[in-house]
Amino acid sequence: MNYFGIGMRYNDIMELDHWLRRRIRMCYLKQWGRSRKRIGELIKLGSPKYQAILTGLSRKGYWHLAKTYATNCGLSKQYLEDQGLVSLRTLWIAIHYPA
């Protein structure tokens, strides 16, 4: 959040934050590659089994699959934060509303 980040509006930051998380979810799906691996990883991360199977066997693109219920359950916001992703929203609030 350098100079230009300070001038951004809250809605712009939220939009960018959502886009970034979806892009990271897409990269995870792409990294897993085959459908069997995708299903296994989503189930391991806590997605409902049926939803993980639907997502894993889908022939839709990675960007579309990154917004599905199973992907959002498995690769949740909390999981991504535990992996080290810093929320732009949190940084923006810390800059604009210091305690």
QUIPE-V236814 format. One line per field, one symbol per residue. burial: I if it has 24 or more other C-alpha atoms within 12 Angstrom, else O. A space follows every 10 residues. Layout:
burial = ???
This chain:
burial = OOOOOOOOOO OOIOOOOOOO IIOIIIOIIO OOOOIOOIII IIIOOOIIOO IIIIIIOOOO OIOOIIIIII IIIIIIOOOI OOOOOOIIIO OIOOOOOOO
